[in-house]
Structures are given as C-alpha cells and as structure tokens.
Amino acid sequence: MKFNMLGSGGVVPPPRPGCNCKVCKEAREKGIPYYRTGTCLYNYEAKLLFDVPEEIRQQLNRENINEVRNVILTHWHPDHTLGLRILEQLNFDFVNQKPFNELINVFISHFQLEMFKKLSCGSFLDFYEKQRGIIRIKIFKGYDILDFGSVKVEPVLIEHTKGFYFIITDNRGRKLVYAPCEYKNLKVHENCKNADIFIAHHLFFEDKSIGNPNIDWSNEEDSFEQMLQHAKEMNAKKIIITHIEEMFGLNHDELNKTVKEKCPDFNIEFGYDGMIIEV
C-alpha cells in the first residue's frame, strides 16, 4: 500500500500567522519539512482521502494527485473538515452545471455527521449530495469493514470522544493503523496487532523536559508516553507522528532528535508534508 501524508500539522501548525517564534520563522524561511499544513492522509490504491483540511487544494496540487474517489471524515472538527469545498472543485462542471464524474463517496459516522451539521459546515454535505449531485454520503459504524477492493478500512470507535481510529489492510496482510485525532482513552483492538506502521496524533509529553513544559492536555487526550505503550501493545514495527503543533516549540529536526534520545527502544519518526509511506 502507498500513502501520502499530505499534511502533518495540527490545530495550529507552524508557521502560525503573526508568530515570530523560532519555529514559525524557520518554517516561513525554509518550507517543508518545517512548514506544515492540516492533517490529511491519502491512499493511492483506493484513491482515498482521510479528512479535508483548509489547505487540501494546495496539498493535492503540490503532490500531483489528480483523482479522489473516496473521503473518510474522521470527525467533525474544523481543522479536519474546512476544506470540504474541494469536493465541488473535484467533481462539478461549473460551465455545464453537472458533475464531471460518478459520485465521490463520503464516509462519516452518524454521530459525527450530526455534530458536523450542528457545530460546523455540515449542511454543505446535503447541498453537495442533494443539489449538486456530486457526492454520496455513506454512514459507517465502529467495526464496519469499508471495502475499497485491494484495500480495506476498519473504523474503531474511541468511546470517550466518539471519534475513530482506523485499521487499514491490503490483500497481502500488510497493515497500517491511523489515529490522527480524538485520542483519549484509546483501546488497542485485537486487529491492530502486528501493525507494520502506526500513524499517531502528536500527543502531549508527560516528560516536561521536552518542549513547552506548560502543556498538559491530560483532560482532553492521552499522553505521548501512553501512545508508546499502545504501539507496544500493537507490536508496531514503526511509529510515524502526525497532527504536530507549533506550540510545542520544537522544529522538525529537534522533534526527531528528541524522540531518538528519549525513546531508543522505538522505531519512531515525525512525519512531514508530502511524506510517502509504503507498507
């Protein structure tokens, strides 16, 4: 399986507008891998996007990705969904006022769809499905198997947040576990065992010697150290970190150097925009 980490940034990826800290200044001056856009993952075999951040148009153009047939919205948060208009740009002919191609499948859970409509721009989905005729909304539940031919995706419900993480497998038994957000009280499902790659949210460090010591998001998410234990339970061969925040105060090089020093028993790497991941 081949993936592209189109975006590796979190709610506030570097550079943050108006911020002149060293991380943001370097990101503006040097670009990728120091410059990050919103969290997004693309699978080439299924032509599948996980989430649509604001920068999705630039991300697809930057990586020369020309076709999207499926979208999974992991949850309703704005940093994962505010690029929703890409559906219209991909599949609506504004000259002839009709779709270019067959419908794009948009997968979302019932709870997340209701939250999306209540708190964000979820009504656009109704517009794109019922008025434009460019998408097909498909509701999934935890532990459903979403079958994309050579690639299958199993959403695993995180009870505490009502978000999901995803077990992605192919016909040869290769496995990637994707947990980009809503990472609180995560339980490792049996089907995660022996994952080739575990892509995880950049959680806060319990070790206050790393980065910004004032960050403690324990009310909202598990810790980086808990994530390592989850990776150990999975027997994951490699960990790649995504959803990386500016406020930790560490650049790409410093993050990688720190985890190599602090976590020598783990094969771990911080992701970056445009990172190709082959499983």
C-alpha positions in Angstrom: 0.0 0.0 0.0 1.1 3.5 -0.8 0.2 6.6 1.3 1.0 10.3 1.1 0.9 12.3 4.3 -0.4 15.4 2.5 -0.5 17.4 5.7 1.2 16.8 9.1 0.1 19.8 11.1 -2.3 20.1 14.0 -4.8 22.7 15.0 -2.0 25.3 15.0 0.7 24.1 12.6 3.8 26.1 12.0 4.1 28.8 10.9 1.3 30.4 12.9 0.3 33.7 11.4 1.6 36.7 13.3 4.0 34.5 15.3 7.8 35.2 15.2 9.0 32.4 17.4 12.0 30.4 16.1 9.8 27.5 14.9 7.5 29.8 12.8 10.3 31.9 11.4 12.2 28.9 10.3 9.0 27.4 8.7 8.5 30.5 6.7 12.1 30.7 5.6 12.8 27.0 4.8 9.4 25.5 3.9 8.8 21.7 4.2 9.5 19.8 6.4 9.4 22.7 8.9 6.3 24.2 7.3 3.2 22.1 8.0 -0.4 22.1 6.7 -3.5 20.5 8.2 -3.6 16.8 8.9 -4.5 14.7 5.9 -3.6 11.2 4.6 -4.1 9.9 1.0 -4.1 6.2 -0.1 -3.3 5.8 -3.8 -4.9 2.3 -4.3 -8.3 3.4 -3.0 -8.0 7.0 -4.2 -9.0 7.7 -0.6 -8.6 10.9 1.5 -8.7 10.9 5.2 -10.1 14.3 6.0 -10.1 17.6 4.1 -8.3 20.4 5.9 -8.4 24.0 4.7 -5.2 23.6 2.6 -6.4 20.4 0.8 -6.5 22.2 -2.7 -2.8 23.2 -2.3 -1.9 19.7 -0.9 -3.4 17.8 -3.8 -1.8 20.2 -6.4 1.6 20.1 -4.6 1.6 16.2 -4.7 0.1 16.0 -8.3 -2.8 13.9 -7.0 -5.5 14.1 -9.7 -8.2 11.7 -8.5 -10.2 11.3 -5.3 -13.0 8.8 -5.3 -13.5 8.3 -1.6 -13.3 10.5 1.5 -13.4 9.4 5.2 -14.2 12.2 7.6 -12.7 11.0 10.8 -14.6 13.6 12.9 -16.2 17.0 12.6 -13.5 19.3 13.9 -12.9 22.3 11.7 -9.1 21.6 11.2 -10.2 18.3 9.6 -13.2 19.4 7.6 -13.0 23.0 6.5 -11.6 22.1 3.1 -14.9 20.5 2.2 -15.3 22.7 -0.9 -12.6 20.5 -2.6 -15.5 18.1 -3.4 -17.1 20.7 -5.6 -13.8 21.6 -7.3 -13.0 17.9 -8.0 -16.4 16.9 -9.3 -18.6 19.7 -10.6 -18.5 21.3 -14.0 -19.5 24.9 -13.4 -19.8 25.6 -17.2 -22.3 22.9 -17.9 -23.7 22.7 -14.3 -23.3 19.0 -13.9 -20.9 16.5 -12.2 -17.7 15.6 -14.0 -17.6 12.0 -12.9 -19.5 9.5 -10.8 -20.3 10.4 -7.2 -17.5 10.7 -4.7 -18.2 8.6 -1.6 -18.0 10.5 1.7 -17.9 8.2 4.7 -18.8 9.6 8.2 -20.3 8.2 11.4 -23.9 9.2 12.3 -22.8 11.0 15.5 -20.1 12.9 13.7 -22.4 13.9 10.9 -24.9 15.3 13.4 -22.2 17.2 15.2 -20.9 18.5 11.9 -24.3 19.8 10.9 -24.8 21.3 14.4 -21.5 23.0 15.0 -19.7 23.4 11.7 -20.4 23.4 7.9 -22.0 20.0 7.6 -25.0 21.4 5.7 -22.6 21.6 2.7 -22.8 17.8 2.5 -26.5 18.0 2.0 -26.0 20.6 -0.7 -23.3 18.6 -2.5 -25.4 15.4 -2.3 -28.9 16.6 -3.0 -28.4 19.8 -5.0 -25.1 19.4 -6.8 -25.3 15.6 -7.1 -21.5 15.2 -6.7 -21.2 13.0 -3.6 -22.8 10.1 -1.9 -22.9 10.1 1.9 -22.2 6.8 3.5 -22.7 6.3 7.2 -20.4 3.9 9.0 -20.3 2.4 12.4 -17.5 1.2 14.6 -16.0 -2.1 13.3 -17.7 -1.9 9.9 -15.4 -3.0 7.1 -15.1 -0.4 4.4 -14.1 -2.3 1.3 -12.2 -0.5 -1.4 -11.1 -3.6 -3.4 -7.4 -4.2 -2.7 -7.6 -2.0 0.4 -10.0 -2.4 3.4 -10.5 0.0 6.2 -11.9 -0.9 9.7 -13.0 2.1 11.8 -12.5 1.5 15.5 -14.7 3.7 17.9 -12.9 5.6 20.7 -15.8 5.6 23.2 -14.6 8.6 25.2 -14.6 11.0 22.2 -16.9 9.3 19.7 -14.1 9.7 17.2 -12.3 6.8 15.4 -9.0 5.4 14.6 -8.6 3.2 11.5 -7.1 -0.2 10.7 -6.1 -0.2 7.0 -5.1 -3.5 5.4 -4.4 -5.0 1.9 -4.8 -8.4 0.3 -1.3 -9.4 1.3 -1.9 -8.8 5.0 0.0 -5.5 5.3 -1.4 -3.2 8.0 -1.3 0.5 8.8 -3.1 1.9 11.9 -4.1 5.5 11.6 -5.1 7.5 14.8 -4.9 11.2 13.8 -7.1 12.8 16.5 -9.7 12.4 19.2 -7.1 10.3 21.0 -8.4 9.8 24.6 -8.7 6.5 26.4 -7.8 4.7 23.2 -8.1 0.9 23.5 -5.9 -1.2 21.2 -8.2 -3.5 19.2 -7.1 -7.1 18.6 -6.9 -6.4 14.8 -4.2 -3.8 15.4 -1.7 -6.5 16.4 1.5 -6.7 14.4 0.9 -3.4 12.6 3.5 -2.5 10.1 3.1 1.2 10.7 1.2 3.1 13.4 0.5 6.8 12.5 -0.5 8.6 15.6 -1.5 12.1 16.8 1.3 14.2 18.4 0.1 14.0 22.0 1.5 16.0 24.9 4.6 14.9 26.7 4.4 13.8 30.3 8.2 14.4 30.4 8.3 18.1 30.9 12.0 18.3 29.8 10.7 18.0 26.2 9.5 21.2 24.5 7.0 23.5 26.2 6.7 22.4 29.9 3.4 24.2 30.3 1.4 21.9 28.0 -0.7 19.4 29.8 -3.8 18.3 27.9 -4.5 15.2 30.0 -8.2 16.2 30.3 -8.5 16.0 26.6 -6.1 13.4 25.3 -3.8 10.6 26.2 -0.1 11.4 26.5 2.8 10.7 24.2 4.1 8.1 26.6 0.7 6.3 26.7 0.8 6.3 22.9 4.1 4.5 23.0 2.5 1.8 25.2 -0.3 1.4 22.7 2.4 0.9 20.0 4.0 -1.7 22.1 0.6 -3.5 22.5 0.3 -3.4 18.8 3.8 -4.7 18.3 4.0 -1.9 15.7 7.2 -2.1 13.6 7.3 1.7 13.1 5.6 4.8 14.5 5.1 8.0 12.5 3.7 11.1 14.2 1.2 13.5 12.6 -1.0 16.4 13.8 2.0 18.3 15.0 1.5 21.6 16.8 3.5 24.8 16.7 3.1 25.4 20.5 5.4 22.6 21.4 8.2 24.9 20.4 10.4 22.3 18.6 11.2 22.2 14.9 11.2 19.0 12.8 14.8 18.2 13.5 14.5 18.8 17.2 11.4 16.6 17.5 13.2 13.7 15.7 16.4 14.1 17.7 14.5 14.2 21.0 12.5 11.0 20.4 15.6 9.1 19.2 17.3 10.1 22.5 14.3 9.6 24.8 12.7 6.6 23.1 15.6 4.4 22.0 13.5 1.3 22.1 11.1 2.5 19.4 11.4 3.0 15.7 9.8 6.4 15.6 9.8 9.4 13.3 7.9 12.7 13.0 6.1 12.9 9.7 6.1 15.9 7.3 4.0 17.2 4.5 4.4 15.1 1.3 5.9 12.1 3.1 5.5 9.0 1.1 4.7 5.9 3.3 4.8 2.5 1.7 3.6 -0.6 3.6 
